[in-house]
Amino acid sequence: MKRKFNLNKTTHLFLNNLNKTNNLTNKKIVCGFSGGADSTALLDCLIDKRDFFNYELEAVFFTHGNSPIAVDEDIMFKFCTEFCKQHNVKLHVIPLNLEKIPRQGWESSGRTKRLEFYKNSDYDYVFLGHHKDDQNETTMTQLMRGGGKGASAMLPRQGFYCRPFLNIRKKEIYEYLENKGIQWIEDPTNTNTDFTRNFWRNVGLPTIEQHYPNYSQMLDNFRQKNQELNELAFEMAIVDGLENFILGNEVNVKSLSNTRLKNLLTHYFKANNKGVEDKYFDQLMAHYQSNNKLIVNHKGVEFYISKGILKQGSLTHNLKQKP
């Protein structure tokens, strides 16, 4: 029998587990709220559980200026304002000044700005309405960009980000809202297949599902395996000296294969919160293989390899320090 999720029960179980590790009483919870089906269903569930867990609940609505993803935001804002007023939820309206990110687009720019707001906020938990179909769209988008860690799954809990709907399909969210007689606003940009995510949502994945009805479970399996490989790669970077290098110590990399050295450097950039394309590391490895030395100063991260020794800082600076 096909498993059926109950959104309200799913949210309760998620909150209950959260409450066990960190009492939710008087905790400040914010829900990203656009007025779309996903965030409307999530906010409704959080409202329903507010008194039981005794947390403070607020919502945030982002505006996106004159960007292409700002279509009909006045309509969505009006809906969100009325919904929150009706349910006694404080709504914050946050204007975002967007710039298109090269090779990524407006959606990525909006996501980056929203995450910046959350990181700088004083909320204890940020609840987001991502669901299983979002997972699948993200996985396919990242695969077409070359895969890597981005093809792994979002997690239900990542720091203070909470996503209780990750095992729920979009159609179940629609069913929940329809059964409760709750209205929502369908984002008009969702049908614009010029946006990569919308292509997967409206064309790519429905076509795949016609030929592979179990594709969602197959992608779950892939994400799990990819996550395990990412964890293994991190553990290998630790073995090869990542922690020592982060602390400023020299690391002998003479015996490392190009693959292991690339993995070590990749994780060093990640430790510095710098995202770098895989192609860049391929160029570094090609240069190192040809010259047997490497000097890097990229995105504020500076190190070099000389005579098989990996060191932080500038080679020129370090040569000047020698007596």
Secondary structure as GFF3:
##gff-version 3
##sequence-region A 1 323
A	DSSP	alpha_helix	7	21	.	.	.	ID=ss1
A	DSSP	beta_strand	28	32	.	.	.	ID=ss2
A	DSSP	alpha_helix	37	53	.	.	.	ID=ss3
A	DSSP	beta_strand	56	63	.	.	.	ID=ss4
A	DSSP	three_ten_helix	68	70	.	.	.	ID=ss5
A	DSSP	alpha_helix	73	86	.	.	.	ID=ss6
A	DSSP	beta_strand	90	95	.	.	.	ID=ss7
A	DSSP	alpha_helix	106	119	.	.	.	ID=ss8
A	DSSP	beta_strand	125	127	.	.	.	ID=ss9
A	DSSP	alpha_helix	132	144	.	.	.	ID=ss10
A	DSSP	three_ten_helix	149	151	.	.	.	ID=ss11
A	DSSP	beta_strand	157	158	.	.	.	ID=ss12
A	DSSP	beta_strand	161	162	.	.	.	ID=ss13
A	DSSP	alpha_helix	170	180	.	.	.	ID=ss14
A	DSSP	three_ten_helix	188	191	.	.	.	ID=ss15
A	DSSP	alpha_helix	196	199	.	.	.	ID=ss16
A	DSSP	pi_helix	200	204	.	.	.	ID=ss17
A	DSSP	alpha_helix	205	211	.	.	.	ID=ss18
A	DSSP	alpha_helix	215	239	.	.	.	ID=ss19
A	DSSP	alpha_helix	242	246	.	.	.	ID=ss20
A	DSSP	beta_strand	251	252	.	.	.	ID=ss21
A	DSSP	alpha_helix	258	271	.	.	.	ID=ss22
A	DSSP	alpha_helix	278	291	.	.	.	ID=ss23
A	DSSP	beta_strand	294	298	.	.	.	ID=ss24
A	DSSP	beta_strand	301	306	.	.	.	ID=ss25
A	DSSP	beta_strand	309	312	.	.	.	ID=ss26
A	DSSP	alpha_helix	315	321	.	.	.	ID=ss27
###
